[in-house]
Amino acid sequence: MTAMTPKALGHIRVLDLSRVLAGPWCSQNLADLGADVIKIERPGAGDDTRAWGPPYAKDSQGQDTTEAAYYLSANRGKRSVTVDIASAEGQQLIRELAAHSDVVLENYKVGQLKRYGLDYESLKAVKPDLVYCSVTGFGQDGPYAHRAGYDFLIQGMGGLMSVTGERDDLPGGGPQKAGVALTDLMTGMYATIAIQAALIHRDRTGEGQYIDMALLDVQVAMLANQGSNYLNSGKAPKRWGNAHPNIVPYQTFACSDGYIIVATGNDGQYQKFVEAGGRPDLAQHERYATNRLRVENRDELVPILADMVLRQARDWWIDKLEAVGVPCGPINDLHDVYRNPQVQARGMVVEAPHPTAGHVKLVRSPMRLSATPADGGTAPPLLGQHTEQVLREVLGRSDEQIGELKGKGAI
């Protein structure tokens, strides 16, 4: 990408008061698309995730830097500014920065920013067309509004863990959280969409608006087919482990040397699967010929299929099934993922310059736009790295004024 390449959100400035994951994931998406994201951090401490290690980024001697890999994953492309919002001077700086921004993003507890005069109504007074997005665990109203909401907690409360994990009647059965903070990440994605929709509305009408994003709302919404299954049957779905509640076979199987995923989405793919495994008798069997029958007779069919798959190696199955158009694949660890030729061909890993580590490896944005490519850069490695730059550039502060703010501990 050259300096002249247009950026989809290059005209947008985001004042990011969020920390940890859901909010920063949203603002990272916006930064990837070209927005100028000013990340406000606490003086002396910064975003909590800066210290969420090990692992940390390494310097040229292999020693830990001060940036945890966790922090690097969610803050690329932003500018770090330290402001003490508990001070009157810090609050005034935030108000002035908001007046020069298009979006404010925050994830403080309900009502906390109002005490500082930094809530939506207060900032709307200085920037009438402001888009203001609040991210909380439970939203701005309701009986749980003032509770703290964490991803793990919401995965449980919001139903995800009731459908994630091995079946209760099998060894190791029981609820299981996702391996990443999925509710945080999806909240960040929904917030990204909502903010862009609000910006389009602002550009059409001149009207700003308030966005109330709640982790619990997102978790309930993203139950997708499982939620719909319940609403239309009255029966709460159960955990199926690596199986699928509505499709058989659509699960993992043990091969002679590893595991494979087989995802037969229709009867034709099922028939090709069993024929490839040397069991054509199962293709038109009166109890297994249709998906409805296979779901009803899952407990007797799956052990037969498991025995069939176990007789061959993983690569044998992948070659065989790919040749006949049956969706399948291995279960990779991250070592395998980043060595995968497709992942490498897509350039999903990039190296970004880092002032103490030299270079750090980052996952690139998956958003591929032909005219306005996403280009996130790296996370701001130094806490408050851009404070003086932003105060001069955006607010026109002089060196003397910046020195006074430092002396008062506001920055």
Rosetta blueprint (number, residue, H / E / L):
1 M L
2 T L
3 A L
4 M L
5 T L
6 P L
7 K L
8 A L
9 L L
10 G L
11 H L
12 I L
13 R E
14 V E
15 L E
16 D E
17 L L
18 S L
19 R L
20 V L
21 L L
22 A H
23 G H
24 P H
25 W H
26 C H
27 S H
28 Q H
29 N H
30 L H
31 A H
32 D H
33 L L
34 G L
35 A L
36 D E
37 V E
38 I E
39 K E
40 I E
41 E E
42 R L
43 P L
44 G L
45 A L
46 G L
47 D L
48 D H
49 T H
50 R H
51 A H
52 W L
53 G L
54 P L
55 P L
56 Y E
57 A E
58 K E
59 D L
60 S L
61 Q L
62 G L
63 Q L
64 D E
65 T E
66 T E
67 E E
68 A E
69 A H
70 Y H
71 Y H
72 L H
73 S L
74 A L
75 N L
76 R L
77 G L
78 K E
79 R E
80 S E
81 V E
82 T E
83 V L
84 D L
85 I L
86 A L
87 S L
88 A H
89 E H
90 G H
91 Q H
92 Q H
93 L H
94 I H
95 R H
96 E H
97 L H
98 A H
99 A H
100 H L
101 S L
102 D L
103 V E
104 V E
105 L E
106 E E
107 N L
108 Y L
109 K L
110 V L
111 G L
112 Q L
113 L H
114 K H
115 R H
116 Y H
117 G L
118 L L
119 D L
120 Y H
121 E H
122 S H
123 L H
124 K H
125 A H
126 V H
127 K L
128 P L
129 D L
130 L L
131 V E
132 Y E
133 C E
134 S E
135 V E
136 T E
137 G L
138 F L
139 G L
140 Q L
141 D L
142 G L
143 P L
144 Y L
145 A L
146 H L
147 R L
148 A L
149 G L
150 Y L
151 D H
152 F H
153 L H
154 I H
155 Q H
156 G H
157 M H
158 G L
159 G L
160 L H
161 M H
162 S H
163 V L
164 T L
165 G L
166 E E
167 R L
168 D L
169 D L
170 L L
171 P L
172 G L
173 G E
174 G L
175 P L
176 Q L
177 K L
178 A L
179 G L
180 V L
181 A L
182 L H
183 T H
184 D H
185 L H
186 M H
187 T H
188 G H
189 M H
190 Y H
191 A H
192 T H
193 I H
194 A H
195 I H
196 Q H
197 A H
198 A H
199 L H
200 I H
201 H H
202 R H
203 D H
204 R H
205 T H
206 G L
207 E L
208 G L
209 Q E
210 Y E
211 I E
212 D E
213 M E
214 A E
215 L H
216 L H
217 D H
218 V H
219 Q H
220 V H
221 A H
222 M L
223 L L
224 A H
225 N H
226 Q H
227 G H
228 S H
229 N H
230 Y H
231 L H
232 N H
233 S H
234 G L
235 K L
236 A L
237 P L
238 K L
239 R L
240 W L
241 G L
242 N L
243 A L
244 H L
245 P L
246 N L
247 I L
248 V L
249 P L
250 Y E
251 Q E
252 T E
253 F E
254 A E
255 C L
256 S L
257 D L
258 G L
259 Y E
260 I E
261 I E
262 V E
263 A E
264 T L
265 G L
266 N L
267 D H
268 G H
269 Q H
270 Y H
271 Q H
272 K H
273 F H
274 V H
275 E H
276 A H
277 G L
278 G L
279 R L
280 P H
281 D H
282 L H
283 A L
284 Q L
285 H L
286 E L
287 R L
288 Y L
289 A L
290 T L
291 N H
292 R H
293 L H
294 R H
295 V H
296 E H
297 N L
298 R H
299 D H
300 E H
301 L H
302 V H
303 P H
304 I H
305 L H
306 A H
307 D H
308 M H
309 V H
310 L H
311 R L
312 Q L
313 A L
314 R H
315 D H
316 W H
317 W H
318 I H
319 D H
320 K H
321 L H
322 E H
323 A H
324 V L
325 G L
326 V L
327 P L
328 C E
329 G E
330 P E
331 I L
332 N L
333 D L
334 L H
335 H H
336 D H
337 V H
338 Y H
339 R H
340 N L
341 P H
342 Q H
343 V H
344 Q H
345 A H
346 R L
347 G L
348 M L
349 V E
350 V E
351 E E
352 A E
353 P E
354 H E
355 P L
356 T L
357 A L
358 G E
359 H E
360 V E
361 K E
362 L E
363 V E
364 R L
365 S L
366 P L
367 M L
368 R L
369 L L
370 S L
371 A L
372 T L
373 P L
374 A L
375 D L
376 G L
377 G L
378 T L
379 A L
380 P L
381 P L
382 L L
383 L L
384 G L
385 Q L
386 H L
387 T H
388 E H
389 Q H
390 V H
391 L H
392 R H
393 E H
394 V L
395 L L
396 G L
397 R L
398 S L
399 D H
400 E H
401 Q H
402 I H
403 G H
404 E H
405 L H
406 K H
407 G H
408 K L
409 G L
410 A L
411 I L
